[in-house]
């Protein structure tokens, strides 16, 4: 499971360019951000999902940016590393360790991508596997 995120000027999501974008695997980084992605979906109808595509345009990019900035702000109180629940195996919760520095880097890149899309009047497109 993975989701690639990039820019598109127009046209279908399939024509987007995710070469200079960001991506998430099925790991603690995605699952830490999952509640924030749910908030974005409630506001915009677009969900950053490893199994589906999403598209954020001029009307929805501000919501995405605000939510990503809120996620970045939530890291201030986090330790250098911590465990995030990534799922269940039977009755047992499964956790994965994440690094604050790595997550800050991912969010900084994602926020920069959204700002670039807003400045250049492009869309942010998400490609699920």
N, C-alpha and C positions, 0 to 999 in steps of 0.2 A: 504494500500500500504506500502510495506517495502522491503528493500534489505539487506540481510545478506552478509557479506564479510569475507572470511577466506582463508585458505591455502590448496593447493593440490599438492602432489608430481607428480602425473601423472594420466592419465585416464580421464574419463568424469567429467564434472563439478559436476554432482550429487554425486560423490564420495569424494568431497571436505569436509574439516573439518572447519566449521565456528564457532565452540564452543569457540575458543580463539580469534575470530575476532572482527569486528566492525559491526555496522548496522545503518541504517537510516530509519526513518519513513517518512510519508508524512507531513513534518513539515518545519519550517523555516530553520533548519540546512541543510536539503537536498537542499532546494530551494536556499539558499545562495551559496551552492557549485555547483549548476546546471550549471552555465556558465563554470566552471572549468571542470566539467564532459564532457561538450560539446567539450571543447578544447582537452581533452584526446581522445575522440571519433574521432575527425578529424585527430589526429596524429596516432592512433592505430587501428581504426575500431572497438574498443570495448567501449560500452557505459554503464556506471553504471546506470542502469535503474530499477526502482522498479517492472517493469512488465516483465523483461527478464533477461537472464543470460549473464555474460561476463567472460572472462578469460584473464589474463595478464601473459605472459611468459617472459623468459629472454630478448627477443627482445623488449617487450613493457613496462616492469617494469620501466626502466629509465624515460620514458615519464610520466608515472603515478606519480613517485616519484617527479620529477621536478614540475609538476603541483600542487601536494598537498603541496609542500614546498612554491610555489608561493601563494597558497590560504592562508596558515598559515601566510605568510608575510603580506598579505593584512589586517590582523586583527590588526596590530600595530596601525593603525589610527582609529580604531573603538572605540566607547564608551563601557561602561560596558554592556549595553543592547541597542538594536535597533530593529526596525521592518523590516521584510522581506516580500515581496509580495509572497504569496503562491498560488495565483490563482485569479479567478474571479467568482463572483456570479451575473450573468446578466451583467450589466454595471458597477457594483461595484467591485473595487479591494478588495481582502481579504489579510490582513496582519497578521503576527504572530511575537511576540516578541522572540528574541533569546538572549542568554547570551554569551558574549565574552569568559568567562572562560569555559563554556560547549563546545563551538565550538573549542576552543584551545585544550581541552582534547580529543575530537573526532578526530581532525586532528593529534594530537600527536600519538594516538593509531593507526590510519590508516597509518601514515608514518612509525612507528615502525614495523607494519605488513609487509609493502612493503620492508623495509630494511631486515627484517628477511627472507622473501621469496628470496631476491637476494643473501643473504649470504648462505642460505641452498639449493639453486637451486630448489626452489618450485615455484608454480604458485600462484597468487592471484586470487581467484574465487569469483564471485558475484552471489548471488541467488536472483532473483526477485520473488515476490509472483505470 
